[in-house]
Each structure stands twice: as C-alpha cells, then as structure tokens.
C-alpha cells in the first residue's frame, strides 16, 4: 500500500487556512499514488488554548466533513487528530473514592450511541471516565479520526495527554485498533506523546493491528527521541509504522518535522526533513508475518513474569 505523511506548518488557531493547506498537500500525495494519508496532530488549529471553544468542533464536524468528501472523492484513507467539543446536559464532580461516573446517563457505563459517521453510518465514541471531573458541561478531547473512502471508520480519544493538555482535554479510556472494511485492515492509532509509552503500541499490536500510525506535534529539541522511539515501536512490535510530525512554530515552541515511514524491520523507507512536504512510500503490510516467524517475539513472551494482571 502506498502511504503518505503530510508534514505541514500549522498556523495557530487558523482553521480555514490550515484545512486548505492540508487538502492541497493531500492532493499532491494522491497524485503520487497515496492510498493512506496521515496528517499531524491537531493539524487544523494547533493547540489553540487561547480560543478553545472556537477551535473545537462537535460531531458532525465541518472540518471532518471536508475530509470525508476528500477521502470519498479520492478513494483514500485519511488519519489525523483535531479538537473535539463534547457538550453534555449535566456534569458533576466525581465522588473522589472511585465511585461511578455520573452524567446524563445516570452513571451507567458504556458508549455514547447515535453519533453519525459522514457516510450516514453510526459510530460509537466511548465515554471518558474522567469527564465527571469537569465542573462545566463542555468537554474537550484530542480526537483521532480515520476515514476510509468517505466513511468514518473510527475515532480515538487521546489517552495520554501531555503536560498542558491535561488542563484542557479529558482523557480517552480505550485503546483498540480501527478496523477498515474495504481494505480489511486494522490500524493501530496513537497520538504524539503516546509514542513514549510502549504499552500503547504493544496493546494495539496484540489486538491485531496491521499498521501503526502516529500523528504528532513533537517539538524541538527532542528530534533524536522522536527518531529512536518511532523506530523502536516498529522493531519491538514487528509492525510497519507511519509517524507523521509537524513543522513550524507555535507560541511556546518550534517543531522539527522528520516524519518517517518505517517498515516492520524498523528500516526507514522514507523520511522528511524540516520543511513542509508530502512523503509517499510503497509499504509492505504483509511482511510482518514473515518477520514474526524469523524472530518469534510474540510467541516467546513470558507474560507471567512481567504482567500486572
């Protein structure tokens, strides 16, 4: 499969300009044959904390509708993340002793049903276990999304927010691959800081992911960390990895890029520098099975020695 990373500068809080640039670069990738396209983390707004209510969008989202149309028109897969606004009728604080969450569902566990994908199909977005810690009725999430030929294949709420994100975003409560119907493919999706948690990629791999995708806004001066961790996640899980980072600057930091497309051996097949670009590479998604026969790490795991369960 031909996969692409859209490495772009993200203008702070400039939603329309960022979307137009993303679609322009996405079209360049499609013209190079890309079937799967990954955008950076919160690519449409950046971490627009100063105007969060404007930056965030409820589902169905105008930004995602544009991406759905692009995905359908070009018969491609699109992944990235944006800021989701989740409005609720009531929201109370947790009782502080591990009691059940309380909200408009009366504290029942489960998923919120009835959200529509942009193909008209329903998708479920799991409730965050921490939403009751918020005193207001609006929650915000760093929401990963995946479209396949115009249909919303799945979403993923970032489970490990980084530093300031914890002051603004609620945490997701589920780590599972996103299943594509047309391609018969499972994508393990993680967001930026989660690259530092090997448990995330391992959980996705054990759950049957065929490909690992990381959408990121990994800043300077940690380029060496980014390169090492991105390759390590591929090597230790024997899985191809598409790691897409941004470039440019935000109010408090700058970004180095170095997006990479890595095969299941950990070999970098394509790498971007520090400029805006679209890198495209033909990635072997079937090769991981042969690699796992040569070096059978999954069969040799001794979970009784290092599992907490």
KELUM-499844 format. One record per residue (C-alpha): x, y, z. Coordinates in steps of 0.02 Angstrom, whole numbers, plus 32768, in hexadecimal, padded with zeros to 4 digits. Layout:
KELUM-499844
<site <X Y Z>>
...
This chain:
KELUM-499844
<site <8000 8000 8000>>
<site <803E 80AF 7FD8>>
<site <803B 8117 8077>>
<site <805E 81CF 8091>>
<site <808C 8249 811C>>
<site <8052 82FC 8106>>
<site <80D7 8360 8162>>
<site <8094 8411 8173>>
<site <80A5 84B0 81D6>>
<site <8007 84CD 823D>>
<site <7FD1 8582 824F>>
<site <7F96 85A4 8300>>
<site <7ED6 85A6 8307>>
<site <7EC9 85C1 8249>>
<site <7E4D 8537 8223>>
<site <7E1F 8560 816F>>
<site <7ED1 8583 8137>>
<site <7F11 84E2 8184>>
<site <7E87 8479 8138>>
<site <7EA6 84C2 808B>>
<site <7F60 849F 809A>>
<site <7F42 83EE 80D8>>
<site <7ECF 83C5 8047>>
<site <7F49 8412 7FCA>>
<site <7FD9 83A8 800C>>
<site <7F65 8312 8018>>
<site <7F3B 8325 7F60>>
<site <7FF4 8328 7F35>>
<site <8007 8283 7F93>>
<site <7F72 8238 7F37>>
<site <7FBF 8269 7E90>>
<site <8059 8206 7EC6>>
<site <7FEA 816F 7EE2>>
<site <7FCC 817C 7F9F>>
<site <7F40 810C 7FDE>>
<site <7F56 8136 8097>>
<site <7F7B 81E8 80D0>>
<site <7FAB 8220 8180>>
<site <7FA1 82D4 81BE>>
<site <7FFA 8318 8258>>
<site <7FAA 8329 8304>>
<site <7F23 83B0 8313>>
<site <7F55 83E6 8264>>
<site <7EBF 8459 8248>>
<site <7EDD 84CE 82DD>>
<site <7F77 84A0 833F>>
<site <7F64 84A2 83FB>>
<site <7EF2 8539 83F6>>
<site <7ED7 8547 84B1>>
<site <7EBC 8602 84A7>>
<site <7E1D 85E8 8441>>
<site <7DF2 8534 8466>>
<site <7D37 8544 844F>>
<site <7D50 8586 839E>>
<site <7DD7 8508 8373>>
<site <7D73 8473 83B0>>
<site <7CE6 8426 834A>>
<site <7C57 83B5 837B>>
<site <7C2B 831C 8314>>
<site <7BF7 8320 8289>>
<site <7C86 8398 826A>>
<site <7C99 8410 81D6>>
<site <7D54 83EB 81CF>>
<site <7D36 8330 81CD>>
<site <7CAE 8342 814A>>
<site <7D2E 8393 80D7>>
<site <7DA8 8305 80F6>>
<site <7D1F 8284 80DA>>
<site <7CF9 82D2 8030>>
<site <7DB2 82D0 8003>>
<site <7DC1 821B 803A>>
<site <7D2A 81E8 7FD4>>
<site <7D5B 824A 7F38>>
<site <7E0B 8201 7F39>>
<site <7DDD 8153 7F7B>>
<site <7E60 8160 8004>>
<site <7E79 814A 80BF>>
<site <7E98 81E5 8129>>
<site <7ED4 81EE 81DE>>
<site <7EFE 827E 8252>>
<site <7EBE 82D3 82EE>>
<site <7E5B 836F 8318>>
<site <7E0B 83BF 83B1>>
<site <7D5F 8378 83D6>>
<site <7CDC 83D1 843C>>
<site <7C64 8360 8499>>
<site <7BCF 83BC 84E3>>
<site <7B70 836A 8570>>
<site <7ACE 8396 85C8>>
<site <7B13 8378 8677>>
<site <7BBE 835A 86BE>>
<site <7BE7 833D 8775>>
<site <7C87 8323 87D2>>
<site <7CC6 8276 87FF>>
<site <7CA3 823E 88B1>>
<site <7D5F 822A 88C7>>
<site <7D5F 8176 8904>>
<site <7D5C 811A 885E>>
<site <7CA0 811D 8851>>
<site <7C45 8113 87AC>>
<site <7C43 81A6 8735>>
<site <7BA4 820B 8738>>
<site <7B5C 8264 86A3>>
<site <7AC1 826C 863B>>
<site <7ABF 81AE 8631>>
<site <7AAE 81A1 86ED>>
<site <7B5A 8154 8701>>
<site <7B43 80C0 868C>>
<site <7BDD 8083 8635>>
<site <7BE7 806B 857C>>
<site <7BF6 80C9 84D8>>
<site <7B9D 815F 8498>>
<site <7B35 8123 8406>>
<site <7AE7 817F 8378>>
<site <7B7A 81E8 833B>>
<site <7B73 81E4 827F>>
<site <7C06 81C1 820E>>
<site <7C0B 822C 8173>>
<site <7BD4 819B 8106>>
<site <7B32 8196 8169>>
<site <7B6D 8101 81CE>>
<site <7B6F 8102 828A>>
<site <7C0E 80FA 82EF>>
<site <7C28 80F1 83A9>>
<site <7C9C 8160 840C>>
<site <7CC2 811D 84BA>>
<site <7CA2 818A 8550>>
<site <7D3B 81CA 85AD>>
<site <7D44 8191 8661>>
<site <7D83 823B 8696>>
<site <7CFA 82AA 864F>>
<site <7CAA 82BB 86FA>>
<site <7D43 8317 8738>>
<site <7D0D 83AC 86D0>>
<site <7C96 8427 8721>>
<site <7C54 8470 867F>>
<site <7BE8 8417 8600>>
<site <7C64 841E 856F>>
<site <7CF2 83A1 855D>>
<site <7D82 83AA 84E3>>
<site <7DE4 8319 849A>>
<site <7E7A 8304 842A>>
<site <7E1B 8295 83B1>>
<site <7E6E 8224 8332>>
<site <7E06 81F7 829A>>
<site <7E0F 8181 8206>>
<site <7DAD 818B 8163>>
<site <7DA9 8102 80E1>>
<site <7D64 8137 8038>>
<site <7CF5 81B9 8089>>
<site <7CB4 814E 8118>>
<site <7CE8 816F 81CC>>
<site <7D3F 80CC 81F6>>
<site <7D64 80FB 82AA>>
<site <7D9F 8179 832B>>
<site <7E1B 8177 83BA>>
<site <7E21 81EE 844D>>
<site <7ED4 820E 8486>>
<site <7EEF 81AC 8526>>
<site <7F93 81FD 855D>>
<site <7F8A 82BC 8552>>
<site <8030 8316 8565>>
<site <804C 839C 85EB>>
<site <7FDB 8432 85C1>>
<site <7F62 83C1 8563>>
<site <7F2B 837C 860A>>
<site <7EE9 8429 8638>>
<site <7E7A 8430 859F>>
<site <7E55 8381 855E>>
<site <7DFE 82EC 85AA>>
<site <7E51 8242 8596>>
<site <7E15 81B6 8527>>
<site <7DF4 810F 857B>>
<site <7E0E 808F 84F2>>
<site <7EA1 8051 8488>>
<site <7E66 7FE6 83F7>>
<site <7E93 7FDD 833D>>
<site <7E23 802E 82BC>>
<site <7DDE 7FAE 8241>>
<site <7DCF 7FD9 8188>>
<site <7D49 7F7A 812B>>
<site <7D7A 7F9A 8076>>
<site <7E34 7F78 8090>>
<site <7E1B 7EF0 8114>>
<site <7EA0 7F47 817A>>
<site <7EB5 7F70 8232>>
<site <7F0F 8012 825D>>
<site <7F5E 802E 8306>>
<site <7F4D 80E9 8325>>
<site <7FAE 814D 83A5>>
<site <7FC6 8207 83C1>>
<site <806E 825D 83DE>>
<site <80A2 824A 8496>>
<site <805F 8198 8493>>
<site <80F8 816B 842B>>
<site <8154 816B 84D2>>
<site <80E2 80E4 851A>>
<site <8112 803B 84CF>>
<site <8077 7FF2 8520>>
<site <8007 8051 84A5>>
<site <8057 800A 8408>>
<site <8064 7F5D 8457>>
<site <7FAC 7F5E 8487>>
<site <7F7E 7F8E 83D5>>
<site <7FF0 7F08 838C>>
<site <7FAB 7E81 83FF>>
<site <7EFD 7EB7 83CA>>
<site <7F26 7E8F 8315>>
<site <7F62 7F33 82CA>>
<site <7FB1 7F20 821E>>
<site <7FFA 7FCE 821B>>
<site <802B 804D 82A0>>
<site <8007 8104 827F>>
<site <8044 8194 82EC>>
<site <8003 8244 82D0>>
<site <8070 82C0 832C>>
<site <80A7 836F 835B>>
<site <8150 833C 83A2>>
<site <81B6 83D9 83C8>>
<site <826B 840E 83CD>>
<site <82E5 83E0 8414>>
<site <82AD 832A 841B>>
<site <82CC 82F2 8367>>
<site <833F 8264 839D>>
<site <82B9 8224 8414>>
<site <8239 8228 8389>>
<site <82A4 81C7 830D>>
<site <82D9 8145 838C>>
<site <822B 8129 83D4>>
<site <81D6 8121 832A>>
<site <824E 809A 82EE>>
<site <8247 803E 8394>>
<site <8189 802E 838E>>
<site <8199 7FDC 82E3>>
<site <8229 7F69 8313>>
<site <81E4 7F2B 83B9>>
<site <8137 7F09 8371>>
<site <8173 7ECF 82C5>>
<site <80F5 7F41 8273>>
<site <8100 7FCC 81EF>>
<site <80F5 807A 8238>>
<site <80BE 811E 81E7>>
<site <80F9 81AA 825A>>
<site <80BD 8256 8223>>
<site <80FF 82F2 8279>>
<site <80E5 83AC 8259>>
<site <815E 843A 8237>>
<site <8159 84F5 8259>>
<site <813C 8550 82FB>>
<site <80B9 8569 8382>>
<site <80B4 85F1 8409>>
<site <811F 8589 8480>>
<site <818A 8516 8413>>
<site <81C8 84E4 8367>>
<site <81B9 843F 8309>>
<site <823D 83DE 82A8>>
<site <81D6 836D 8237>>
<site <8238 82CE 820A>>
<site <819B 826D 81DF>>
<site <81C5 81B9 81B8>>
<site <817D 8121 8161>>
<site <81CA 8085 81B1>>
<site <81B9 7FCE 8182>>
<site <819F 7F3C 81F9>>
<site <825C 7F20 8207>>
<site <8271 7FD2 8246>>
<site <82C0 800D 81A5>>
<site <8294 80C0 8175>>
<site <824F 80B9 80C4>>
<site <822A 8173 80B4>>
<site <8254 8209 8121>>
<site <822C 82C2 8118>>
<site <82A0 834E 814B>>
<site <826C 83ED 81A3>>
<site <8201 843A 8118>>
<site <814C 8428 80E5>>
<site <8136 8395 8070>>
<site <80D6 82F7 8048>>
<site <813E 8258 804F>>
<site <80F8 81BE 7FFA>>
<site <8137 810B 8003>>
<site <80FC 805F 7FCC>>
<site <80F5 8000 8072>>
<site <80EA 7F42 8080>>
<site <8060 7F1F 80FE>>
<site <8069 7E62 80EA>>
<site <8122 7E50 8114>>
<site <8109 7E55 81CF>>
<site <80CB 7DA1 81D3>>
<site <816E 7D5F 8189>>
<site <81D4 7DC9 8200>>
<site <8174 7D83 8294>>
<site <819F 7CD3 825A>>
<site <8258 7CFD 8250>>
<site <825B 7D52 82FA>>
<site <81C4 7D10 835B>>
<site <81BB 7D91 83E6>>
<site <8100 7D85 83FB>>
<site <8107 7CCA 8414>>
<site <819B 7CD8 848A>>
<site <814F 7D5A 84FE>>
<site <8145 7D21 85B5>>
<site <80B9 7D8E 85F3>>
<site <80B4 7D31 8699>>
<site <8159 7D86 86C4>>
<site <812E 7E39 869B>>
<site <8073 7E4C 8691>>
<site <8015 7EA6 871C>>
<site <7F77 7E46 86F0>>
